[in-house]
Amino acid sequence: MVTLSAAGSFVVEVKSMDAMGLVLLSGSSERFVIAGYRGAVLPSVVTDPCVSPRSAAGVASAWKLACAEGSFDFEARAVERQEQRPRLFDALVVSHALRARERFVVRWLLRLMRLPGGARLLHAWHARRR
């Protein structure tokens, strides 16, 4: 039995409440995505959520959300916990970052874009930089 839990306050966003209902519980560094949500109306903020399957029901799509605001039984096609780690991509972005001199040159080239032939200058600079 898999239990998904997290600490802190999570904002509840209801993206759609039709047959493809999508509910997001968004925290500071992680979020829960609940696809095909069918159940009670959730409060706008939940604290310390813990999502676990209901074993007594015997239905694979039966879940239970326990939090400081109460306990909510619901059915869903899928429940997923996503941890957001933006620092994983920092190393990828650093190699493409412009240096101070290049930022200065780009500012001037963008100013020159207003003049006739400015686009050609920017294109030539970019081609040389590759």
C-alpha positions in Angstrom: 0.0 0.0 0.0 1.5 3.3 -1.1 0.9 6.4 1.0 1.7 9.9 -0.5 2.3 12.5 2.2 3.8 16.0 2.5 4.2 18.7 5.1 3.0 22.3 4.9 0.1 24.1 3.4 -1.2 23.2 -0.1 -3.5 25.4 -2.2 -6.3 23.4 -3.9 -6.9 24.2 -7.6 -9.8 22.6 -9.4 -8.9 22.7 -13.1 -12.1 20.9 -14.3 -14.9 19.1 -12.6 -16.3 17.1 -15.6 -15.6 13.5 -16.2 -11.9 14.3 -16.7 -11.8 16.2 -13.4 -8.3 17.4 -12.5 -7.4 18.7 -9.0 -4.0 20.1 -8.1 -2.8 20.4 -4.5 0.2 22.8 -4.9 2.7 23.4 -2.1 6.0 25.3 -2.1 8.2 22.5 -3.5 5.8 19.7 -4.3 2.3 19.1 -5.6 -0.3 16.3 -5.9 -2.1 15.8 -9.2 -5.4 14.0 -8.9 -6.8 13.0 -12.3 -10.5 12.0 -12.6 -11.4 13.3 -9.2 -14.9 12.3 -8.0 -15.8 13.2 -4.5 -16.6 15.8 -1.9 -15.7 19.5 -2.4 -12.3 20.2 -0.9 -11.4 23.2 1.1 -9.3 25.9 -0.6 -6.2 25.1 1.5 -5.2 21.8 3.0 -2.5 21.4 5.6 -0.2 18.3 5.8 -2.0 16.2 3.2 -1.6 12.4 3.2 -3.2 10.5 0.3 -3.6 6.8 0.6 -5.7 4.1 -1.1 -8.7 2.8 0.7 -8.0 -0.9 1.1 -11.4 -1.7 2.6 -13.3 -0.6 -0.4 -11.5 -3.1 -2.7 -11.7 -0.7 -5.6 -8.4 0.3 -7.2 -9.7 3.9 -7.8 -10.8 4.5 -4.2 -8.6 7.0 -2.3 -8.6 8.9 1.0 -7.1 12.3 1.6 -6.3 13.0 5.3 -5.3 16.5 6.4 -5.6 18.9 9.3 -8.9 20.1 7.8 -10.5 16.6 7.9 -10.7 13.3 6.0 -12.0 13.1 2.4 -12.9 9.9 0.6 -12.8 10.1 -3.2 -12.4 8.2 -6.4 -9.7 9.0 -9.0 -8.1 7.4 -12.1 -4.6 8.4 -10.9 -2.9 10.2 -8.0 0.6 11.4 -8.5 3.0 13.3 -6.2 5.5 15.6 -8.0 8.5 17.0 -6.4 9.7 20.2 -8.0 13.5 20.5 -8.2 14.4 23.6 -10.3 18.1 23.3 -9.3 18.5 20.2 -11.4 18.4 22.4 -14.5 20.8 25.2 -13.2 23.8 23.4 -14.7 22.1 23.2 -18.1 21.2 26.9 -18.2 24.7 28.2 -17.0 26.4 27.1 -20.2 23.9 29.2 -22.3 24.0 32.3 -20.1 25.4 35.5 -21.6 28.5 37.1 -20.1 28.5 40.7 -19.1 30.2 41.9 -22.3 27.7 39.9 -24.4 24.7 41.4 -22.5 26.1 44.9 -23.2 26.6 44.1 -26.9 23.0 42.7 -27.2 21.6 45.9 -25.6 23.4 47.9 -28.3 22.3 45.6 -31.1 18.7 45.8 -30.0 19.0 49.6 -30.0 20.5 49.4 -33.5 17.6 47.2 -34.6 15.5 50.4 -35.0 17.9 51.6 -37.7 17.9 50.3 -41.3 20.1 47.2 -41.5 19.9 46.6 -37.7 18.4 43.1 -38.1 21.3 42.2 -40.4 23.8 43.3 -37.7 22.0 41.2 -35.0 21.9 38.2 -37.3 25.7 38.5 -38.1 26.5 38.7 -34.4 24.5 35.7 -33.6 25.9 33.7 -36.4 29.5 34.6 -35.3 28.7 33.6 -31.7 27.8 30.0 -32.6 
